[in-house]
């Protein structure tokens, strides 16, 4: 299939453009070690990397947000992650080349993530990959994070592009739900964190890709 009249491409961040699972896992694993608990391999945390603090704390301690000490643990996790959020985080293979292709076509591109500005800004500022991003929307940029369409609509507004002319790429069902609600073309990235653990077909994305560069075949350029 081909998407016609695409004027901008938007991406989720974690699990779509960058693999931040090692840094997220290391941040929560430090909490275990600091408490005298055995360290767990970082790949243990990978499947829940897209769920942020809730997923990491759940895997490391078995706690849910209704635990009385959850908020304290969450802030400790945030501090740990904040101090090391670019130590092991890398762009997925093929992402840098994909971005180069988009920029060569003068196709505006940007990021819409549920990651809070506290982490999004230092991470994207530290990675050259994002130097030419036309817009970066964090989870707290608008009153509602994904799966609400508000962040995507805000990105389109800042780009000056009709949402119908935007493509949104993400590795989580909430990305596709938000994209569809914003009336954008949606692409499920199955190489991300949740693709292998979910029935991606049920997300009802317009298309899916198993590697970043496959996106180019969907654009009529």
C-alpha positions, 0 to 999 in steps of 0.5 A: 500500500502507498500513502498519498499526499503525506506532508509530515511524518510523526514518530513515537520515541521509545521503542520506535525511534530509540531503544531506551530499554537498557537505560530504563532497566538499569535505573530500576535495577539499581534500586534493587541492588541498593536494597540488597536484592539480586540484580536482574539482566537488563533483557528482563525489563525489555518487554515493559520498557514502553510502560515507563515507571509502572512497567519497570517497578512492576517487574523489579518489585511486583508493585502496582501504583496502588502500593502505599510506597509506589510514589516514593519508588517512582520518584527514585526511579525517575532520579536514577533514570534522569542521571543516565538516560543516554548512557545505553540508549541508541537509535534502532538500526535503520532509524538514522538512515530513515531520517536522512531519507526524510530530510533529503525529501524535505519531509518534516518529521517529529516526535510525539511521546508519552515520556514527560518533558523532564526526560524527553528534552535532555534525551533528544538534545543529547542525540544528534538524530533529533537535531532537525526534528520539526516538532517534539511533543512530550507526554505533558505538553498537552493536558492528555497523553496518548491514547488521547489524540490531543498530542498528535493534533498539537504536533500537526498544529505546530507543523501547520499540517492537516492531520489527514496529511500526517503519518504516525508511527508507533510500537504500542496500541495506544499510538495507533488509537491516538493516530486514528482518533486524530485522523492520521495515517497510522503505522505499527512498528512491530520491531519495538517493545510490544509488537511481539507480545501483542496481536498487532493486527487487532490494532487496526493500523493502516500498515505495519513495518518490521524494520524502520526503513520499510516506512519509505515503501509506504510513502508516495515520494 
